[in-house]
Amino acid sequence: MCIMFVHAFETSLGAAAFVHAGYPFRGPIDEVQDGPVRAVQMKDMDPLDGVHWDRVTRTRLGGRGKADWLLPDDVLFVSRGTRFYAICLDAPPQGAVCGPHLFHLRVKPGSALLAGFLAWQINRAPFQRALRRAAEGSSQLSVRRPVLEALRIVVPPLADQARVVELARLARSEQRLYVRLIRNRDSMFESMAEALVSASGHS
């Protein structure tokens, strides 16, 4: 299925969405059993599965910063490392923030932009090329907030955005299914190999 974007317009990411740094934790995020706050870090995220909320550290916030709580349709952007990518949040739990190595994006009111489409476009090749050109650092690449805000995005009509978001959702479901099939096949082969060794009398 091909969607023709006829009436799309170009703008900067910063003109269409607020971009905030994550909560300014000082040092490692201390785990607090049954803590009231969930702090999302890069290790909790996956481009395919989104945020693994069952792995997210529970903690308490210090008094040094105002919490920017995560809401549905917010976008988290991994701004450093070997891979830059974005995840659109469906239904984050109450009392969740993101750590300082993530950018917290929220579509501005009246911008005619779907958060899911923003995340999709960030993850696609044209924007990824722009990110790689703009990244800085020698040992570890990173993208600064002003640089991210200045990068250009293309905004088609909302109906076209919605179709893309739905296609992307279906594609992720297919990918997850393929991953499970591959793992099941690998497990079957491992069992066959173990059975072969057992049948030969070796262990």
BANU-784709 format. One record per residue: y, x, z of N, C-alpha, C in turn. Coordinates in steps of 0.001 Angstrom, whole numbers, m for minus. Layout:
# residues N
{{Y, X, Z}, {Y, X, Z}, {Y, X, Z}},
...
//
This chain:
# residues 203
{{m1194, 844, 0}, {0, 0, 0}, {1241, 877, 0}},
{{2143, 650, m933}, {3372, 1428, m1029}, {4562, 512, m791}},
{{5472, 926, 71}, {6680, 154, 357}, {7854, 841, m314}},
{{8593, 103, m1131}, {9755, 648, m1814}, {10992, 408, m952}},
{{11642, 1493, m534}, {12832, 1383, 304}, {14066, 1375, m602}},
{{14559, 180, m907}, {15643, 41, m1871}, {17008, 122, m1200}},
{{17162, m522, m61}, {18477, m650, 570}, {18590, 202, 1832}},
{{17937, 1324, 1871}, {18000, 2198, 3043}, {19321, 2957, 3060}},
{{19761, 3295, 4284}, {20956, 4128, 4422}, {20648, 5287, 5357}},
{{21444, 6322, 5262}, {21231, 7537, 6048}, {22256, 7627, 7167}},
{{21813, 8127, 8314}, {22703, 8343, 9449}, {22140, 9476, 10293}},
{{22886, 9898, 11284}, {22362, 10906, 12204}, {21529, 10227, 13278}},
{{20570, 10948, 13808}, {19742, 10384, 14870}, {20604, 10000, 16069}},
{{21582, 10845, 16388}, {22440, 10572, 17530}, {23321, 9359, 17364}},
{{23600, 8952, 16124}, {24389, 7747, 15894}, {23566, 6488, 16108}},
{{22254, 6599, 15980}, {21377, 5438, 16082}, {20670, 5322, 17423}},
{{20585, 6422, 18166}, {19824, 6401, 19420}, {20482, 7308, 20453}},
{{20406, 6878, 21708}, {20810, 7747, 22810}, {19723, 8802, 23005}},
{{20135, 10011, 23286}, {19193, 11099, 23540}, {19520, 11703, 24897}},
{{18574, 11623, 25826}, {18776, 12164, 27166}, {17674, 13164, 27484}},
{{18019, 14173, 28253}, {17005, 15086, 28776}, {16216, 14377, 29868}},
{{14999, 14851, 30110}, {14190, 14273, 31169}, {14773, 14548, 32544}},
{{14138, 13978, 33554}, {14633, 14133, 34922}, {14608, 15614, 35316}},
{{15680, 16099, 35959}, {15786, 17541, 36249}, {14996, 17980, 37476}},
{{13676, 17916, 37377}, {12857, 18458, 38461}, {13114, 19957, 38576}},
{{13134, 20447, 39786}, {13314, 21883, 40008}, {11948, 22516, 40245}},
{{11481, 23274, 39270}, {10172, 23893, 39400}, {9064, 22912, 39073}},
{{7832, 23248, 39480}, {6690, 22370, 39213}, {6878, 21001, 39864}},
{{6311, 19991, 39237}, {6381, 18638, 39785}, {5277, 18487, 40819}},
{{5672, 18292, 42064}, {4705, 18184, 43156}, {4030, 16819, 43136}},
{{2706, 16843, 43237}, {1964, 15588, 43276}, {2023, 14991, 44671}},
{{2320, 13710, 44741}, {2351, 12968, 45994}, {1373, 11812, 45857}},
{{359, 11800, 46703}, {m646, 10742, 46612}, {18, 9378, 46769}},
{{m249, 8487, 45803}, {349, 7148, 45781}, {1871, 7205, 45775}},
{{2422, 8276, 45209}, {3874, 8388, 45102}, {4468, 7257, 44280}},
{{5723, 6898, 44532}, {6329, 5741, 43868}, {6763, 5994, 42430}},
{{6758, 7262, 42006}, {7274, 7611, 40682}, {6196, 8314, 39871}},
{{6083, 7939, 38611}, {5213, 8646, 37669}, {6082, 9536, 36793}},
{{5727, 10802, 36702}, {6506, 11768, 35928}, {5697, 12225, 34717}},
{{6067, 11778, 33549}, {5351, 12120, 32319}, {5715, 13534, 31891}},
{{4695, 14344, 31622}, {4883, 15703, 31141}, {4172, 15870, 29797}},
{{4428, 16997, 29155}, {3826, 17231, 27844}, {2305, 17143, 27901}},
{{1709, 17595, 28996}, {252, 17607, 29115}, {m345, 16204, 29157}},
{{487, 15209, 29438}, {12, 13829, 29543}, {72, 13089, 28214}},
{{593, 13744, 27181}, {858, 13070, 25921}, {m62, 13550, 24812}},
{{m307, 12656, 23877}, {m1134, 12966, 22717}, {m560, 12223, 21516}},
{{m402, 12892, 20373}, {195, 12212, 19220}, {m559, 10976, 18770}},
{{m1870, 10952, 18994}, {m2684, 9825, 18549}, {m2762, 8729, 19594}},
{{m2995, 9107, 20840}, {m3234, 8122, 21897}, {m2002, 7798, 22728}},
{{m905, 8498, 22521}, {292, 8221, 23305}, {237, 8875, 24672}},
{{721, 8162, 25683}, {730, 8684, 27048}, {m551, 8259, 27757}},
{{m1239, 9224, 28347}, {m2420, 8925, 29163}, {m1925, 8660, 30587}},
{{m1609, 7411, 30873}, {m990, 7081, 32157}, {m1890, 7388, 33335}},
{{m3211, 7386, 33123}, {m4119, 7687, 34227}, {m4044, 9150, 34642}},
{{m3466, 10006, 33803}, {m3339, 11429, 34128}, {m1955, 11788, 34658}},
{{m1010, 10886, 34546}, {380, 11200, 34886}, {523, 11452, 36384}},
{{1240, 12508, 36724}, {1442, 12891, 38122}, {2319, 11873, 38839}},
{{1864, 11467, 40026}, {2678, 10604, 40890}, {3439, 11502, 41855}},
{{4695, 11203, 42052}, {5540, 12082, 42851}, {6675, 11288, 43478}},
{{7616, 12016, 44066}, {8871, 11435, 44556}, {10020, 12200, 43922}},
{{11128, 11516, 43734}, {12297, 12167, 43165}, {13173, 12735, 44266}},
{{13769, 13899, 43964}, {14758, 14448, 44874}, {16081, 13709, 44705}},
{{17090, 14184, 45382}, {18377, 13504, 45315}, {19355, 14134, 44356}},
{{18878, 14981, 43443}, {19803, 15755, 42609}, {20153, 15075, 41294}},
{{19429, 14056, 40912}, {19699, 13455, 39611}, {19443, 11960, 39627}},
{{20086, 11263, 38712}, {19893, 9825, 38577}, {18702, 9579, 37658}},
{{17788, 8763, 38116}, {16577, 8504, 37337}, {16901, 7638, 36127}},
{{16434, 8067, 34979}, {16542, 7289, 33745}, {15155, 6710, 33477}},
{{14894, 5535, 34036}, {13552, 4957, 34010}, {13115, 4649, 32582}},
{{11833, 4843, 32330}, {11275, 4556, 31013}, {11076, 3055, 30848}},
{{11440, 2557, 29675}, {11346, 1134, 29365}, {10542, 936, 28081}},
{{10028, m288, 27852}, {9353, m551, 26579}, {10264, m239, 25395}},
{{9683, 329, 24363}, {10377, 732, 23135}, {11234, 1978, 23302}},
{{11151, 2651, 24424}, {11737, 3984, 24519}, {10849, 4960, 23747}},
{{11438, 6059, 23328}, {10716, 7080, 22570}, {10779, 8396, 23332}},
{{9629, 9038, 23504}, {9569, 10366, 24108}, {9365, 11395, 23005}},
{{10148, 12467, 23080}, {10083, 13508, 22052}, {9740, 14841, 22690}},
{{8674, 15463, 22207}, {8273, 16798, 22660}, {9151, 17806, 21939}},
{{10008, 18484, 22698}, {11066, 19299, 22100}, {10763, 20789, 22082}},
{{9591, 21178, 22550}, {9263, 22604, 22538}, {7775, 22793, 22351}},
{{7402, 24020, 21951}, {5990, 24318, 21749}, {5654, 24496, 20280}},
{{4383, 24382, 19983}, {3911, 24602, 18616}, {3975, 23350, 17758}},
{{4190, 22202, 18400}, {4228, 20955, 17640}, {5279, 20030, 18230}},
{{6222, 19613, 17396}, {7215, 18627, 17807}, {6724, 17249, 17367}},
{{6763, 16286, 18268}, {6362, 14936, 17881}, {6971, 13913, 18833}},
{{6933, 12657, 18400}, {7518, 11562, 19173}, {6475, 10486, 19413}},
{{6618, 9799, 20538}, {5744, 8687, 20901}, {6619, 7516, 21319}},
{{6333, 6350, 20769}, {7033, 5130, 21171}, {6230, 4448, 22271}},
{{6882, 4117, 23374}, {6212, 3523, 24523}, {6118, 2007, 24358}},
{{4922, 1476, 24579}, {4727, 30, 24499}, {5095, m654, 25812}},
{{4394, m301, 26862}, {4604, m959, 28151}, {4427, 58, 29271}},
{{5395, 945, 29461}, {5265, 1926, 30548}, {5298, 1240, 31903}},
{{4601, 1781, 32892}, {4645, 1186, 34233}, {6030, 1335, 34843}},
{{6327, 488, 35786}, {7611, 594, 36477}, {7669, 1901, 37260}},
{{8871, 2434, 37375}, {9053, 3652, 38147}, {8521, 4887, 37462}},
{{8724, 4988, 36149}, {8259, 6163, 35403}, {9453, 6882, 34786}},
{{9407, 8204, 34834}, {10416, 9045, 34189}, {9690, 10088, 33355}},
{{10439, 10826, 32547}, {9833, 11947, 31836}, {10376, 13249, 32391}},
{{9590, 14305, 32249}, {9963, 15606, 32766}, {11030, 16274, 31921}},
{{11525, 17415, 32382}, {12664, 18071, 31730}, {12365, 18689, 30373}},
{{11095, 18841, 30022}, {10763, 19428, 28727}, {10600, 18375, 27635}},
{{10945, 17142, 27968}, {10896, 16051, 26999}, {12290, 15468, 26825}},
{{12551, 14936, 25639}, {13761, 14155, 25418}, {13399, 12677, 25452}},
{{14283, 11910, 26069}, {14116, 10473, 26233}, {15081, 9790, 25266}},
{{14538, 9130, 24247}, {15346, 8474, 23225}, {15320, 6970, 23428}},
{{16473, 6348, 23250}, {16563, 4888, 23336}, {17483, 4399, 22221}},
{{16968, 3503, 21401}, {17740, 2995, 20269}, {18985, 2275, 20774}},
{{20113, 2555, 20152}, {21373, 1938, 20562}, {21418, 474, 20127}},
{{22003, m385, 20957}, {22145, m1793, 20555}, {22919, m1915, 19245}},
{{22437, m2781, 18374}, {23124, m3025, 17118}, {22903, m1995, 16041}},
{{21975, m1066, 16259}, {21771, m9, 15263}, {20803, m400, 14151}},
{{20195, m1582, 14232}, {19263, m2060, 13197}, {18122, m1076, 12968}},
{{17632, m509, 14060}, {16552, 478, 13988}, {15468, 111, 14987}},
{{14222, 58, 14532}, {13089, m175, 15422}, {12649, 1144, 16037}},
{{12388, 1112, 17340}, {11972, 2336, 18025}, {10683, 2893, 17433}},
{{9759, 2016, 17105}, {8511, 2475, 16506}, {8726, 3152, 15170}},
{{9699, 2669, 14403}, {10000, 3301, 13118}, {10664, 4653, 13323}},
{{11520, 4754, 14339}, {12142, 6043, 14647}, {11079, 7079, 14985}},
{{10128, 6707, 15858}, {9056, 7636, 16216}, {8226, 8004, 14988}},
{{7926, 7018, 14157}, {7143, 7281, 12939}, {7866, 8277, 12043}},
{{9175, 8076, 11841}, {9919, 8958, 10935}, {10024, 10376, 11487}},
{{10200, 10497, 12802}, {10253, 11827, 13414}, {8961, 12590, 13145}},
{{7848, 11890, 13143}, {6546, 12542, 12994}, {6152, 12827, 11543}},
{{6956, 12379, 10605}, {6621, 12564, 9193}, {7195, 13867, 8651}},
{{6644, 14303, 7518}, {6918, 15639, 6983}, {8398, 15945, 6750}},
{{9205, 15047, 6158}, {10607, 15423, 5924}, {11360, 15764, 7203}},
{{11186, 14950, 8247}, {11875, 15231, 9505}, {11274, 16448, 10187}},
{{9967, 16622, 10072}, {9322, 17791, 10663}, {9836, 19085, 10034}},
{{10080, 19057, 8735}, {10645, 20244, 8086}, {12032, 20549, 8636}},
{{12831, 19498, 8823}, {14169, 19693, 9387}, {14092, 20229, 10811}},
{{13126, 19754, 11578}, {12949, 20253, 12944}, {12594, 21732, 12951}},
{{11681, 22127, 12085}, {11270, 23532, 12051}, {12431, 24440, 11633}},
{{13248, 23958, 10713}, {14413, 24755, 10311}, {15423, 24873, 11447}},
{{15518, 23833, 12271}, {16525, 23811, 13331}, {16037, 24422, 14637}},
{{14732, 24629, 14770}, {14177, 25134, 16030}, {14652, 26552, 16305}},
{{14760, 26869, 17590}, {15222, 28182, 18025}, {14211, 28782, 18988}},
{{14255, 30117, 19112}, {13384, 30797, 20059}, {12452, 31763, 19368}},
{{12013, 32763, 20128}, {11103, 33768, 19580}, {9680, 33549, 20082}},
{{9494, 33567, 21411}, {8151, 33375, 21954}, {7736, 31913, 21933}},
{{8704, 31006, 22095}, {8404, 29572, 22071}, {9551, 28836, 21395}},
{{9219, 28073, 20369}, {10248, 27330, 19656}, {10675, 26103, 20452}},
{{11946, 25754, 20340}, {12460, 24556, 20991}, {13617, 24003, 20171}},
{{13901, 22730, 20389}, {15001, 22052, 19705}, {15988, 21574, 20757}},
{{17237, 21993, 20642}, {18263, 21578, 21590}, {18739, 20158, 21273}},
{{19250, 19493, 22317}, {19661, 18101, 22142}, {20733, 17924, 21065}},
{{21810, 18720, 21039}, {22804, 18522, 19977}, {22228, 18689, 18576}},
{{21267, 19583, 18453}, {20626, 19795, 17153}, {19817, 18570, 16762}},
{{19041, 18030, 17707}, {18250, 16831, 17432}, {19154, 15664, 17064}},
{{20239, 15497, 17796}, {21160, 14392, 17538}, {21791, 14488, 16153}},
{{21967, 15706, 15666}, {22635, 15898, 14374}, {21708, 15719, 13179}},
{{20400, 15746, 13399}, {19468, 15611, 12283}, {19560, 14212, 11677}},
{{19301, 14136, 10379}, {19487, 12891, 9642}, {18205, 12066, 9599}},
{{18388, 10759, 9721}, {17284, 9820, 9549}, {17689, 8804, 8488}},
{{16695, 8141, 7924}, {16932, 7109, 6919}, {16510, 5774, 7511}},
{{17380, 4777, 7392}, {17150, 3475, 8022}, {17043, 2397, 6942}},
{{15844, 1912, 6646}, {15671, 808, 5700}, {15859, m538, 6412}},
{{15785, m1651, 5698}, {15871, m2962, 6339}, {14801, m3141, 7412}},
{{15112, m3972, 8399}, {14205, m4163, 9536}, {12827, m4651, 9104}},
{{12781, m5508, 8093}, {11479, m6012, 7638}, {10608, m4882, 7112}},
{{11209, m3958, 6379}, {10448, m2809, 5885}, {10016, m1907, 7035}},
{{10903, m1716, 8003}, {10534, m916, 9170}, {9329, m1519, 9885}},
{{9350, m2841, 10057}, {8253, m3510, 10766}, {6937, m3324, 10029}},
{{6967, m3373, 8699}, {5735, m3169, 7930}, {5206, m1749, 8113}},
{{6104, m779, 8116}, {5682, 608, 8317}, {5073, 790, 9702}},
{{5714, 214, 10716}, {5213, 338, 12087}, {3814, m258, 12200}},
{{3586, m1403, 11558}, {2267, m2028, 11613}, {1229, m1187, 10878}},
{{1593, m645, 9728}, {669, 229, 9004}, {326, 1467, 9826}},
{{1329, 2017, 10502}, {1085, 3196, 11337}, {159, 2856, 12498}},
{{329, 1661, 13066}, {m555, 1238, 14160}, {m1993, 1134, 13669}},
{{m2188, 534, 12507}, {m3536, 419, 11948}, {m4126, 1791, 11645}},
{{m3302, 2698, 11139}, {m3788, 4048, 10831}, {m4244, 4768, 12092}},
{{m3491, 4608, 13186}, {m3902, 5239, 14452}, {m5215, 4659, 14949}},
{{m5392, 3354, 14798}, {m6659, 2733, 15203}, {m7818, 3298, 14393}},
{{m7601, 3473, 13085}, {m8644, 4059, 12247}, {m8951, 5492, 12665}},
{{m7906, 6261, 12964}, {m8119, 7647, 13385}, {m8920, 7715, 14677}},
{{m8588, 6839, 15624}, {m9339, 6840, 16889}, {m10800, 6487, 16651}},
{{m11044, 5549, 15745}, {m12419, 5180, 15416}, {m13156, 6358, 14795}},
{{m12516, 7068, 13874}, {m13151, 8226, 13245}, {m13465, 9311, 14271}},
{{m12547, 9527, 15198}, {m12777, 10536, 16235}, {m14001, 10172, 17064}},
{{m14120, 8891, 17433}, {m15291, 8461, 18213}, {m16572, 8636, 17409}},
{{m16533, 8301, 16128}, {m17721, 8459, 15289}, {m18139, 9923, 15193}},
{{m17173, 10806, 15022}, {m17480, 12242, 14935}, {m18080, 12740, 16242}},
{{m17499, 12312, 17369}, {m18036, 12734, 18666}, {m19447, 12212, 18870}},
{{m19696, 10964, 18478}, {m21041, 10405, 18616}, {m22036, 11165, 17744}},
{{m21608, 11525, 16534}, {m22497, 12273, 15644}, {m22773, 13664, 16206}},
{{m21744, 14316, 16741}, {m21943, 15631, 17357}, {m22906, 15537, 18537}},
{{m22748, 14484, 19333}, {m23646, 14295, 20477}, {m25084, 14092, 20009}},
{{m25260, 13345, 18922}, {m26599, 13128, 18375}, {m27217, 14450, 17917}},
{{m26416, 15285, 17239}, {m26926, 16576, 16777}, {m27299, 17476, 17950}},
{{m26492, 17462, 19012}, {m26807, 18265, 20194}, {m28122, 17808, 20814}},
{{m28324, 16495, 20878}, {m29582, 15976, 21430}, {m30768, 16385, 20563}},
{{m30591, 16345, 19255}, {m31657, 16769, 18347}, {m31988, 18243, 18545}},
{{m30952, 19072, 18717}, {m31183, 20503, 18914}, {m31924, 20761, 20215}},
{{m31537, 20050, 21289}, {m32218, 20206, 22576}, {m33670, 19756, 22472}},
{{m33899, 18648, 21763}, {m35271, 18159, 21598}, {m36112, 19147, 20802}},
{{m35492, 19785, 19810}, {m36209, 20771, 19003}, {m36639, 21957, 19845}},
{{m35727, 22431, 20716}, {m36057, 23556, 21590}, {m37167, 23163, 22558}},
{{m37075, 21950, 23110}, {m38103, 21494, 24061}, {m39466, 21384, 23387}},
{{m39470, 20910, 22148}, {m40742, 20748, 21433}, {m41398, 22084, 21129}},
{{m40581, 23133, 21017}, {m41139, 24452, 20710}, {m41626, 25171, 21956}},
{{m41352, 24584, 23126}, {m41793, 25196, 24370}, {m40830, 26197, 24938}},
{{m39632, 26318, 24364}, {m38621, 27245, 24869}, {m37510, 26454, 25550}},
{{m36770, 27121, 26405}, {m35645, 26467, 27073}, {m34492, 27440, 27189}},
//
